[in-house]
Amino acid sequence: MSDAERIRTFVFEKRIKPARVRGETTVSVTAHEINDVLSLNNHFRNITQSLTGQKFRDLASVPTPKVLGTPESSTAAFVFKI
C-alpha cells in the first residue's frame, strides 16, 4: 500500500467514519498527527495532496477540506464537512 493510500485510509477509517457515527458534522486532523501515527518521515506535501485530492473526496464522500495553517507543513490542519 502506498503512503498516499495509507494516509487516505487512516483519515477515513479513524477520523471520518467514527465522527459520522457520533453524528458530528465536521472533523479535523493535523498533518503532524498523521505523520506521527503513520511514521511518514515528514512527508507533509504527500499528506496535503492525499487529503485534498479527488481520490479522497470520492472515498470519503466529502468536499475539499478547509486547510488551516501552512499547507504542506506540520501545522496544516484539515477540516472536513461530513
Steps between C-alpha positions, in 0.01 A plus 500: 500500500641841406544778754217692331268201540605459863427869565157487336409175675611624842305824482190334361496201738625669817358852471219535243306177566502528882397868481206407278393230746507761779284732288764769459484732200870587481823327587857627500837334493850648492784410269720461808268235647482304173876520457561369852241222497607368159875568548522689171831680560362851442323439169269796551459571130376145446257536790356820356470359150344178626231675704411776253491280191205349317579144611447590865190707427352201315602249770359702789217677314619839623569835334851642484609568859576841638875516570602704804859598563778463250414244229756224450643547850460343843268785602242426231161401638237351269138573586246277327126555472351158540 
